[in-house]
Amino acid sequence: MTKVRVPVHAVPLIVACVLVAGCVGAHLVANVDPEVEHDSTVYEIEQPGGYRLEKRLNVSFGPYRVVDADLGRTQTERGKDTEKRRYFNWLSLLFKNEGLIVTESSREDTKEQRLAYRFEIAGKAPWTATCTLRRLVRHREESHMFTGNDGGPWDDDDHRDSTDVLTSASQICLYSRPGEGDWVLSVETDAAGQARQARLTNRQDAYAARGVTSTLVVGDDGRKAHSWFAVPTGYEWVRGERMLGTLVTYREGRRLLLDRDCPASTADVLAMGSSGLLLHGLITKQDQR
């Protein structure tokens, strides 16, 4: 199998590899079928460096480039509390001679953000992309309030902790070019970034992007083992039962493989849809930290 080696940053995956295979310096391997590799044109995906996310969105691969990426401000719609409870921690009173009241609450907020960019194809007119991204983020807050050591009234020591965890994300991108019909990319993913549904369509044609996961890990000594966790590594572009391309999105192993038998117009459209999938992953990753 042809392999794309990329570093594993997920601790559970490393632990699983060590327990199962005893390997050191484990890497997740995104496998590409050798026949697919042989029959495809392969484009390595390059991403600019820099601190600002907006700049890093201007990826390029082969004759294709994302330029002038413009990421709008995040608008947050506060959700209703889905859970709220208050309880008295008796252990604190027993061991510290002070009482502790803990208040916990959680809710699901909706974050919406606009994204615009141009998708350039060497020697051809560019496409203009206008995207709307929505992320559901579970916000959890915990507040601690202590009594005084003498058992007196509650003091002012009110400590609060809050966390935000991405639960799902969706994206709609509209691609326009003068003189041609519009294309629409719709993406829905879960918290792990795995596509529940991805579809690129216009009035005549439609392509689906199905998520690909991997459990295969390889150590520096070349030994292979299977992790206990399936990790999203990219997408496969399909039309009906025919696979037309593979997009690897996991870390430094990012690349796009397109079937050489695809007409140039189809390859361009799939590359354009792949840019939307790439940018979707880069933007939602900020909510997964």
Secondary structure by P-SEA (a helix, b strand, c coil): cccbbbbbccaaaaaaaaaaccccbbbbbbcccaaaaaacbbbbbbbbbccccccccccccccccccccccccbbbbbbccccccccccccccccccbbbbbbbbbbbbbbbbbbbbbbbcccbbbbbbbbbbbbbbbbbbbbbbbccccccccccbbbbbbbbbbccbbbbbbbbcccbbbbbbbbbbcccccccbbbbbcccbbbbbbbbbbccccccccbbbbccbbbbcbbbbbccccccbbbbccccccbbbbcccccaaaaaaaaaaaaaaaaaaaaaccccc
